[in-house]
Amino acid sequence: MVLYVFGAIVLLGAGTVGWYYIYDRWIQRDHAIRRNFPIYGRFRYIMENLGEYFRQYWFTADWEERPFNRLTRAWVYRSAKGVSNYVAFGSEVDAQQPGHIYFLHSAFPVNDEETEAYTGKWIGKDIVGKPYKPKSFFNISGMSYGALSSAAITALSEGAAMAGIWLDTGEGALSPYHLKGGCDICFQIGTAKYGVRDAEGNLDEAKLRKVAEIEQVRMFCIKLSQGAKPGRGGILPGSKVTPEIAAIRGIEEGKASISPSRHHDITDIPSLVAFINRVRGVVDKPVGIKMAVGNYDFLDEFFAYLQDRPDEAPDFIQIDGAEGGTGAAPAPLADYVGQSIVQSLPLVAQRLREYGLRNRIRLIASGKLLTPDKVAWAICMGADYVVSARGFMFALGCIQAMKCNTGHCPTGVTSNDPRFMRGLDPTRKAVRVANYAKAVQHDVEAIAHACGCKSVRDLKGQHVRVNGGDIIM
Ligand SMILES: Cc1cc2nc3c(=O)[nH]c(=O)nc-3n(C[C@H](O)[C@H](O)[C@H](O)COP(=O)(O)O)c2cc1C
């Protein structure tokens, strides 16, 4: 009997191998390697898939991985868990390498008892009925419900409330999960105007007014472009458009949610300014824009236009660097279009000063600014506020699996599949989100105090240097 079973297994095995041999060699025509090396050619694909994991855990050095190396991620993970980030023996950072940031400490640093608590700068003061004064200089950048799971958004909302920071909805409209924790909200109006659109995709003022009536919603951001995909709107694959997401966005379930490259009703500078003021007229709260810097002429023409009508200017501008993240983007746009935050932030700050708009328009920066050195650098360069998306994803447990667009995120951060989402406990992760935000606040303050500034608000360009001129992101 045993012999028969054994014989059957051997025959079945040999038959399967034989079938794959025939299939690889003579039937399939897609893979040259498998046609020329049947069966054994398949190992190449297996090794290629596994290589990604071996490299991440075993072979890649701590400072090598992209987009974020392990040193950066480890800083966020440790901060989020509340583990001390003190280093012993010495720094692992190569202070000689080009792009290394260093701050110029004062001969007379500020003692603890001399420090001043951070106070935010008003946004939209004397312009709107309900201006906003954020409590923190570090906040959460836009990531929509759909790109992120409901569990992730819930944790962000609760964590943001604990840390006193704002949460941007991203372009996918306002979901109940954003409101859950009671944090301050920035509502984003993307090019498809999800959540505030009519059937044709035009702005529906009645819906906008309803959103503005929610006290938690403190400001509105009109997205012109995003660093990871300038020139293209948001992309949410059909597999991620669940009935709930479809209802919140006001679109069809199961169908890819692709926003236009541009707001239909914004074609030039006058129509952009008119749209900003139309929205502001409805919401009576601060209204800003988000953009990645491309064509320089636009900045000059835009600011020259606003110079004569500062009250019509956006209350803030978020500059997103080309190194910014995304739930899904075409590779050529992510890799080769738009300017890095390294160049664009100082440029915009400088132009705002030249056109006399520096005190009127608040400047928000994003693009791989998720550790205290980069956040402090951005403030020195003129940012009033810094926001991060992926820093907070790491705080939620993201392992940089780079599968945000597939619905198979292994940590449940970007997947609404209950199988993956069950791993993400919003209550616990909310604490990590808050811990991470507080650690960044604390360490940027430590840099400021070392530089002789009583408050983070006093950090200026004179306090920072970069080897070789520019940071390498
Ligand atoms: C998963 C994911 C989803 C995003 N969704 C949006 C969005 O809906 N709207 C938007 O303006 N930016 C979106 N972004 C871009 C971020 O708001 C941010 O500008 C960019 O990632 C830079 O910040 P970071 O480098 O700290 O991630 C998204 C980014 C990620 C990673």
The ligand as an SDF file (V2000), in Angstrom:
LIG
                    3D

 31 33  0  0  0  0  0  0  0  0999 V2000
   -0.1980   57.2390    0.2160 C   0  0  0  0  0  0  0  0  0  0  0  0
   -0.1420   58.6950   -0.1270 C   0  0  0  0  0  0  0  0  0  0  0  0
   -1.2920   59.3600   -0.5190 C   0  0  0  0  0  0  0  0  0  0  0  0
   -1.2430   60.7180   -0.8440 C   0  0  0  0  0  0  0  0  0  0  0  0
   -2.3960   61.3640   -1.1970 N   0  0  0  0  0  0  0  0  0  0  0  0
   -2.3710   62.6820   -1.4560 C   0  0  0  0  0  0  0  0  0  0  0  0
   -3.5580   63.4020   -1.7630 C   0  0  0  0  0  0  0  0  0  0  0  0
   -4.6580   62.8580   -1.7790 O   0  0  0  0  0  0  0  0  0  0  0  0
   -3.4400   64.7270   -2.0120 N   0  0  0  0  0  0  0  0  0  0  0  0
   -2.2410   65.3810   -1.9650 C   0  0  0  0  0  0  0  0  0  0  0  0
   -2.1780   66.5840   -2.1880 O   0  0  0  0  0  0  0  0  0  0  0  0
   -1.1040   64.7280   -1.6720 N   0  0  0  0  0  0  0  0  0  0  0  0
   -1.1410   63.4030   -1.4150 C   0  0  0  0  0  0  0  0  0  0  0  0
    0.0140   62.7640   -1.0920 N   0  0  0  0  0  0  0  0  0  0  0  0
    1.2730   63.5500   -1.0210 C   0  0  0  0  0  0  0  0  0  0  0  0
    1.5590   64.0170    0.4060 C   0  0  0  0  0  0  0  0  0  0  0  0
    0.5200   64.8070    0.9110 O   0  0  0  0  0  0  0  0  0  0  0  0
    2.8520   64.8320    0.4990 C   0  0  0  0  0  0  0  0  0  0  0  0
    2.6860   66.0360   -0.1920 O   0  0  0  0  0  0  0  0  0  0  0  0
    4.0710   64.1330   -0.0470 C   0  0  0  0  0  0  0  0  0  0  0  0
    4.0580   62.7470    0.1710 O   0  0  0  0  0  0  0  0  0  0  0  0
    5.3380   64.6980    0.5800 C   0  0  0  0  0  0  0  0  0  0  0  0
    5.4270   64.4010    1.9390 O   0  0  0  0  0  0  0  0  0  0  0  0
    6.3130   63.1770    2.5020 P   0  0  0  0  0  0  0  0  0  0  0  0
    7.6020   63.1990    1.7550 O   0  0  0  0  0  0  0  0  0  0  0  0
    6.4540   63.4880    3.9550 O   0  0  0  0  0  0  0  0  0  0  0  0
    5.5600   61.9330    2.2330 O   0  0  0  0  0  0  0  0  0  0  0  0
   -0.0110   61.4140   -0.7770 C   0  0  0  0  0  0  0  0  0  0  0  0
    1.1390   60.7340   -0.3800 C   0  0  0  0  0  0  0  0  0  0  0  0
    1.0950   59.4040   -0.0510 C   0  0  0  0  0  0  0  0  0  0  0  0
    2.3470   58.7130    0.3760 C   0  0  0  0  0  0  0  0  0  0  0  0
  1  2  1  0
  2  3  1  0
  2 30  2  0
  3  4  2  0
  4  5  1  0
  4 28  1  0
  5  6  2  0
  6  7  1  0
  6 13  1  0
  7  8  2  0
  7  9  1  0
  9 10  1  0
 10 11  2  0
 10 12  1  0
 12 13  2  0
 13 14  1  0
 14 15  1  0
 14 28  1  0
 15 16  1  0
 16 17  1  0
 16 18  1  0
 18 19  1  0
 18 20  1  0
 20 21  1  0
 20 22  1  0
 22 23  1  0
 23 24  1  0
 24 25  2  0
 24 26  1  0
 24 27  1  0
 28 29  2  0
 29 30  1  0
 30 31  1  0
M  END
$$$$
